[in-house]
């Protein structure tokens, strides 16, 4: 349940930031849950496989050993998406010629 509250919090937070900058948040409303659950599934699978390889034939891994790393990585992915939104320029400043300048690491361009 806490996981869903975190997910809703990130969607609302990023949506507010995008609206303030003049963008439509609809794309990110779909992107955040997809990234969250995809990262959680992949990390959970990797941790489960690693646990099974380390402890051969000693039973299934404890759910908390799988869930905590998966949740931490999903949270990290959501934070990275939030940072990407922070770096977006205002929608009024974006022109056709320099629409990809926000991807640059150099802030002085």
Secondary structure, 3 states (H helix, E strand, C coil): CHHHHHHHHHHHHHHHHHHHHCCCCHHHHHHHHHHHHHHHHHHHHHHHHHHHHHCCCCCCCCHHHHHHHHHHHHHHHHHHHHHHHHHCCCHHHCCCCCCCHHHCCCCCC
